[in-house]
Amino acid sequence: MSKTWPTRLARWGCGALQALAVGLAGTGAAHAQSSPLEFAVKAAYLHKLAAFVQWPSSAFGSPVSPIEFCVAGASPFGVLLRQAVADQRIGSHPILLREIDRSDRAAGCHVLYLAGPNAAAVAQGLRKVRGTPVLTVTDSAFQDGATGIVHFVVRDKRVRFEIDDDAAVQNGITLSSKLLSLAVSPGPRS
């Protein structure tokens, strides 16, 4: 991304994500049991999070290469994520959505959502992309000894997210301080 990404982020992205965080978190309708609204909120967050990430230029073939959003495992989003990213761009990068059956097919992904309740499969996916410029997103912060970067959590009947900034640094990506300020503090690990 260009050196002006913080400026563009300040103008567009931060306000959009803050409005999303306040508006959707305030609905109280996303229940601890997975519901269609919960997945709609997660799809919207997933789409907006990428605007707050700076990847190394080596992560893209060219300045206009797509940002690849990958969902590994059984996608809980249905058409919601596809609709959220349709005809969208982040800077000069169009968004390309790929649904992959396993995380070992994650080559080329810039954002990787690891879906499903299988902790071992999620942990394996996190390990496969560790050290590569991939924003990993899960529904649980700690998976069989592996951690991702963004973790969706439901607190007080609201979808929120935690961030492991150390994992982002390990993957060579930079997260905006604005995004970090919107994250909730991690809860206790079991």
C-alpha positions in Angstrom: 0.0 0.0 0.0 1.1 3.5 -0.5 2.7 5.7 2.2 -0.5 7.7 2.3 -2.6 4.8 3.6 -2.9 6.3 7.2 -4.3 9.5 5.7 -6.9 7.6 3.6 -7.6 5.4 6.6 -8.2 8.4 8.8 -10.6 9.9 6.2 -12.6 6.8 5.4 -11.8 3.6 7.2 -11.6 4.6 10.8 -15.0 6.3 10.8 -16.6 3.4 9.0 -15.2 0.8 11.4 -16.1 2.9 14.4 -19.6 3.3 13.2 -19.8 -0.4 12.5 -18.4 -1.2 15.9 -20.8 1.1 17.7 -23.8 0.4 15.5 -23.6 -3.4 15.3 -22.2 -4.0 18.8 -25.0 -1.9 20.2 -27.7 -4.0 18.6 -27.4 -6.7 21.3 -28.9 -9.1 18.8 -25.9 -11.2 18.0 -26.3 -14.0 20.6 -23.7 -16.4 22.0 -25.3 -19.1 20.0 -24.4 -18.6 16.4 -27.2 -16.7 14.6 -27.5 -15.2 11.1 -27.1 -11.7 12.6 -23.8 -12.8 14.3 -22.4 -14.0 10.9 -23.6 -10.8 9.2 -21.7 -8.8 11.8 -18.6 -10.9 11.4 -18.8 -10.7 7.6 -19.0 -6.9 7.9 -16.1 -6.7 10.4 -14.0 -9.1 8.3 -14.5 -6.9 5.2 -13.7 -3.7 7.1 -10.7 -5.0 9.0 -8.4 -5.1 5.9 -8.6 -1.4 5.5 -6.6 -1.1 8.8 -3.8 -3.4 7.7 -0.6 -2.5 6.0 1.0 -5.5 4.1 4.6 -5.4 2.9 4.7 -4.5 -0.8 6.2 -8.0 -1.5 2.7 -9.4 -0.5 1.3 -8.2 -3.8 2.4 -9.0 -7.4 1.7 -5.4 -8.4 0.1 -2.2 -6.9 -3.3 -3.2 -8.3 -3.2 -7.0 -7.5 -6.2 -8.1 -5.5 -6.4 -8.5 -1.8 -7.4 -12.2 -1.4 -9.9 -13.0 1.3 -9.9 -16.7 2.0 -12.3 -18.7 4.1 -10.9 -22.1 5.1 -13.3 -24.8 6.1 -17.1 -24.7 6.1 -18.0 -21.0 5.5 -20.5 -19.8 8.1 -21.3 -16.7 6.0 -23.3 -18.1 3.1 -23.6 -15.2 0.6 -23.1 -12.5 3.3 -19.3 -12.1 2.9 -19.6 -12.3 -0.9 -22.1 -9.5 -0.9 -20.0 -7.4 1.5 -16.9 -7.6 -0.7 -18.6 -7.4 -4.1 -17.1 -4.6 -6.2 -15.1 -3.3 -3.2 -11.5 -2.1 -3.1 -9.0 -1.4 -0.5 -6.8 1.4 -1.9 -5.9 0.3 -5.4 -6.5 -3.4 -4.6 -9.8 -5.0 -5.6 -11.0 -7.7 -3.2 -11.1 -11.3 -4.3 -13.0 -13.9 -2.2 -11.9 -17.5 -2.2 -13.5 -20.3 -0.2 -11.0 -23.1 0.3 -11.7 -26.4 1.9 -8.4 -26.6 3.8 -5.9 -24.1 5.1 -3.1 -25.8 3.2 -4.6 -24.2 0.1 -4.1 -20.7 1.6 -1.2 -19.6 -0.7 -1.8 -16.1 -1.9 -4.3 -15.2 0.8 -4.0 -11.8 2.5 -6.8 -12.4 4.9 -7.5 -15.9 6.1 -10.7 -16.7 8.2 -10.3 -20.1 9.7 -13.9 -21.4 10.2 -15.3 -24.3 12.1 -15.3 -25.8 15.5 -12.3 -28.2 14.9 -9.6 -26.6 17.1 -6.9 -28.9 15.7 -7.7 -27.9 12.1 -7.7 -24.2 13.0 -4.4 -24.5 14.8 -2.9 -26.3 11.9 -4.0 -23.5 9.6 -2.6 -20.8 11.9 0.8 -22.7 11.9 0.8 -23.0 8.1 0.7 -19.2 7.6 2.8 -18.2 10.6 5.5 -15.8 9.5 3.8 -15.0 6.2 2.0 -11.7 5.5 -1.5 -13.0 6.3 -4.1 -11.4 8.6 -5.5 -14.5 10.4 -9.0 -14.3 11.8 -10.6 -16.9 14.1 -13.6 -17.4 16.4 -11.3 -18.3 19.3 -8.1 -16.7 20.4 -6.2 -19.8 21.5 -6.3 -23.0 19.4 -4.2 -26.0 20.4 -1.2 -23.8 21.2 -1.5 -21.5 18.2 -2.8 -18.0 18.1 -4.2 -15.9 15.3 -4.3 -12.2 14.9 -7.9 -11.2 15.1 -10.4 -13.2 17.2 -14.1 -12.7 17.1 -15.7 -12.9 20.5 -19.2 -12.5 21.8 -19.4 -10.4 24.9 -22.6 -9.1 26.5 -24.5 -10.5 23.4 -22.3 -8.4 21.1 -19.8 -9.4 18.5 -16.5 -7.8 19.3 -12.9 -8.6 18.4 -9.6 -9.1 20.2 -6.2 -8.6 18.6 -2.9 -10.2 19.1 -0.5 -7.5 17.8 2.5 -9.8 18.5 1.1 -12.3 16.0 0.7 -9.5 13.5 4.3 -8.5 13.9 5.3 -12.1 13.5 3.4 -12.3 10.2 5.1 -9.0 9.0 1.9 -6.9 8.8 1.2 -3.6 10.6 -2.2 -2.9 12.2 -3.4 0.7 12.5 -3.5 2.1 16.0 -7.1 3.0 15.3 -7.9 -0.6 14.9 -6.0 -1.6 18.0 -8.0 1.0 20.0 -11.3 -0.6 18.9 -10.3 -4.1 20.0 -11.4 -5.5 23.4 -9.0 -6.9 25.9 -8.6 -10.6 25.8 -10.6 -12.6 28.3 -9.1 -15.4 30.3 -7.6 -18.3 28.4 -8.9 -21.8 29.2 
